[in-house]
């Protein structure tokens, strides 16, 4: 089954309810979303989806209605506890927590206090929790593997918050976007267009680029504010489209600098990291303070294995910390391992595929070296023979 992707077209900014409303308008069943949200130990709200037409464009406005009137100002740990106490799928828990962690880091940095002292005022309200967990759960329900987003339009002026009157973009929003170098464009609106909730969701989940894709459905989620244009956010839901039929996924890059580790230990680390699930590991010679020669250790990891591999680095190297990039988008060709018969024996060959076309073939070194030693023939001769047979069998012979 082809992977599904979404593109959030934030032509009028973004908020949590706009993101979730757009997913619902694109076909996310409200009943299934509510069933997932019911797994949270959270009460005092109800969802209502209203279909509207604004400036000649039809879409949906999601309302998260407060049924209690008063709710506590939660600390980050309170929100994490809600997630852990839920029966949500592990992936939804992990990604939701990561979004809230981004918000906590940004708020702590803006206000100059430790994260554990942060009060999630607006963010800890029921509607924001529903928006964040709802978007993550909605993407999970829709089987979306990759999320993309457009550049974000940022207004100006001031907004009233629990902390008083603050400039637009809100300090937390700008801090979150700066962490991932999110592309932004100026907008003449004298008001907030991108909320901290939306900024954290997009910074955590999305690649800021427009993908080649086969668009299957489009949804529009309207915001609360009324503008001289349709204040909405479009979501494009579909499949990746690549003329060469490549595959796509998301990876993260983990890095640390080491100036007090031996070559033997680095070799051991490479083995450990591959065994723990790393996609690739490499070393780069660098110079650190006082002109000390050192090594930068880089690890390419599946997005879901970043924490596991990060703990391996922290536990088994002298580093006191490591760096992690935002999710990177990776294009992959197809590959196939095939055994071919050479005049001296069988050699495994890795074929590179674009769709059904064999682009190249790479014989396995260990097989070629073993045959060369056993039969006393040059290694290159074994390579050439194995590759020729593989390409002939692939229907794309290249001498």
N, C-alpha and C positions, 0 to 999 in steps of 0.2 A: 504494500500500500504506500503511495507517495506521501512524503512528509507534508504537513500543512504549515503554512506560514501566515503571519498577519503583518500588515503595514498600517501603522497609525499615522494618518494624515492630519497633523495638528495645525490646520490653516487658521484657526481662531484660538490657539492655545490648547490647554489640557487641564482637566481636573479629574479626580478619582471617579466621580459620578458620570462624567462625560465618557471616560474610557470604558467603564462598565456598561453604560447605556448603549454605546456603539456596538459592543459585543452582543448584547441582547437584541439590538436591532438587526444585526447580521445573522441571527439565527440561534444564538445561545438560548436554550429553553429556560424560561424563568423558573419553572418548577424544579428542574435539575439543579439550577444554581441555588435555589432556596434550600433544597435538600442537603447540599454541601455546607451551606452556611449554618444550617441547623446542627451540624456537628460541633460547632463552637459553643462553649458554655456562656453564651451571650444573649441577654434578653433586652426587652425595651425598645423594639423597633419592628417595623413591617415594611416590606417592599411593595412599591406600586410602579408600574410601567405605563406611561402615558404617551400615546402616539400623537405627534403634533406636526403641523406644517408651518414653517417659518420662512418668510421671504420666498415662498414658492417651492421650498424643499421639504420633503417629508422625512421625519426621523423619530427618535424616541427620547423621552425625558424620564430618567429614572429618579424616583423619589424614595429616599430612605426616611421614613416617618418615625419620629420619636414618640413612643407610647408611654414613657415614664415622666419626662419633664426634666429630671435631674440625673446626672451621671457623674461618676468620680473622675477627677483629673488623674489619669494613670501614669505610672512610671514605666519605662521600657520593660522592666522585669515583670510588671503586671501583665503587659501585653504578651510577653514571651510565655508566661504561665498559662494564659488563655489558649495559646496555640498548642502547647504541650498537653494540656488537659483535653484537647479535642480529639476526635477520631478522624480527622482529615487525613488524606493520603500523605505519606512522608514527604514527597516532593513538594506538595502544596505547603506543608508546614515549614519546610526549609526555606523555600523561596519567599514566603510571606515574612518569615523572621528576618531574612536578609534585607527586605525592603524597610522594615521597621528599624533595623540596625543602622541603615543609611540615614534615616531621619534622626535617630538618636545621636549619631556622630556629628551630624550637621548642627543640630540644636546645641549640643555641648560646645562645639567650636564657636558658634555665634555668640553664646552667652558666657563663654569662658568658665564653665563649671564642669565637673566630672559627669560622665554619661549617666551614672546611677542616680544623680541628683536631678536629672531632667524630669520635668512634668510634661507629659504629652497633653497639652490643653486641647486645641482643636484636633490634633492628630489622634489623641487617645479617645476622642468621642466615638460613640457607636457608629455614626455614619462613616467616619474615616476607616475604622476597622473593617466594616462591611465592604467599603470600596476596595481596600487593599487586598483582603483575603478573597473577595469576590472576583477581582480581575485575575489573580493567580489561579484560583479554582476554575474560573471560566475558560482560561487558556488550556488548562488541564482537561476539562470536559470536551473541548473542541479538538483535542489531540494536536495542539499547535506545538511544533518543535522549535521554531525560530521566530523571534519578534523583531520588527524593524520600526523605526520612527523617523519622521521628517524633522528638519530643523525646527526649533521652537521659537515662536514669536513672543517677544517680551515687551510688555507695556512699561509705563512709568507712573509717577505720582506717588501716592501713599495709601496704605490700608490700615484699618483699625484691627488690632489683635489683642489677645490676652496680655501681651507684653507692652501694649500701648500702640502709638502711631509709628508705623515702620515704612521705610521706602520700598518701592516696587522696582524690580523684582524683590520679593521678600528675601531677607538675608539667608534663611535656610534653603530656599529654592536655589539661589545663586551658588551657595556653597556646594549643594548636591550636584548641580550641573557641572561645576568646575572640576569635580573629582573624576569625571569621565570625559572631560573636554567636549561636552555636548555642543553641537553647532546651534547658534541662536541668531535670530534676525530681529532688528528693531521694528517696533510697531507703534503707530501714533496713539493708540488707546491709552488714556490716562487712568488705568486701572490694572489690577492683577489679571493676567491671562493664563499663567502657569502656576498652579498651586504646589506647595511642598509635597503633598501626597502624590500628585501626578509626576512631579520631577523624580521622586524616589522610585516610583514604579518603572518609569522609562529608563532611568539610569541603571537600575538593577537588571531589567529584563531585556532591554532593546539594544540593537545596533542602530546607530543613527545614519542610515542610508536607505535609499529606495531600491528594492531588489527587483531583478527580472522575475516576473511571476505570471502565472495564469490566474487571473482574478475570477473567483467563483461567485462570491457574494460581497455586497457592500452594505455597511451599516453606518448610521449617523446617530451620535449621542449628543443631545443638546445640553447646554449649561444653564445655570440659573439666570445669568445676566442677559439683558436685552440690548442688542447693538443695532446699528443701521445695516448690518449684514447678518446672515444666519450664524449665530454663536453656537457652533457645533464642532464636532471632531469626527472625521470619517475613519472607518476601519475597512481595509481591504483584506478579505479572507480568501486564500487560495493555495496553490501549489507552486513550488519553485519552477522556473522555466529556464532551461539552459539548452542552447542549440546542440551542445555536445553531450547532454544528459549526464552531467557530473552530479555528485552528491554534495550535500552541504551539512555542516554541523557547527556547533560552537565549542570553542576551547578557551582555556585560560593559560596565561604565561606566568610562571612562578620564577623568581630570581633572587639570588643573594650573593653577596661578595665575601670571599673567603681569603684571608691572608695568613692563616695559621693551620693549614691542613696539608697532608702529604699527598703525593701522587697516588700511592697505593690506596689511601682512604677515598680519594676522588673516584678511583675505579670501582671500589666497593660501593660507593654511593650510587653510581650509575646502575649497578646491578640491582640494588635495593629499590631504586625508584622505578625501574622497568618492572620488577616483580610486583610492585604496589599499584601498577596500572598506568604509568607514564606513557604518553604517546611518543615522546622523543626527549632526549637529554643531551646537552652539549656544554662544553667549557669554552670560555673566552678569556685569553690573557688580558689583564688590566693592571693599572697602577692605582694604588690607594694613597692615603695620606702619608707624608714623609717619603714619597716616591717608592713605597714598598710594592714589589711585584706581587700580584695576587691573581685569583681566578674568579670569574663570575660564573656561577652555576645556574643554568637555565633549564627549566622543565616545562614541556608542553603537556598539558593535562586535560582530560575530559572535564567539562564544566562541573559535573557532579562529583568528581574525585579530587577537586582542588584542596579541600580541607584535609583529606586523608594524606595526600602527598605533601602538603604543607607541614603536617605534623611529623612526617618522616624527616623532612629537612631540618626542622627545629630540634628534633630529638637526636639526630645522628650526625649533625655537623656543629661546629663551634659558633655558627651564626646566632646573633641575638634577635634577629628579625628577618623578614623577607618581604619582597614586593610582589603584588599580584595585579596584573592588568585587568581592566574590564573584559567581559567576554569578547573574544575575537571570532570573526566569521571565517570559516575555512572551507575552501572548495576542494573536493577530492575526486580523482578519477577512480574508475573501477579497477579492481585488481583480481588476478586469478593465478593460483599456483598450479603448475602443470608439470608432470614428469615427461621428459622426452628421451628418446633413445639415440645416443651418439655411437660412433664406431667403437668406443671403449667402455660404454656402460650408460646407465641412466643418470640424468642430471635434472634436478628440479629447476624450473624457470618461473620467474614472476612476470606475468604479462600485465601491461598497462592498457586499460580499456577506456575508450570514449564511446559510450553506448555499446554497440556490438562490434566496433572497429578496434582491432589490435594495433596500438600505436607503437609500442616497443616491447622488447622482452629482455629481462636481465637474469642471466644464469646465476644460480647460487654459488658463491665463492667456495664454500667448504666442499661441495660436490665436485667442482672443477679441480680444486687443488688436490683432492684425494685421487682422482683419476689421473691427473698429470704425474703425481708421484708414482702411482702403481704401474703406469704404462710407459713412463719415461718420455712423455711428449710435452711440448711447451704448453704452459697454462693458457696462453692466448689462443692457441689452436683449439683447445677444448671449449673455450668461451665462444669462439666464432662458430664452431660446429653446433653447439647447443642452441645458440641464438638463431642460426639459420633454420634448424629443424622447427623451432617454436614458431617462427614467423611464417614458415611455409604452412604449418598446420593451422595457423590463425587466418590464413587466406590473404595475408598482406606481406608477402615475401619482400624483404629488403636486403640485398646482398651486402 
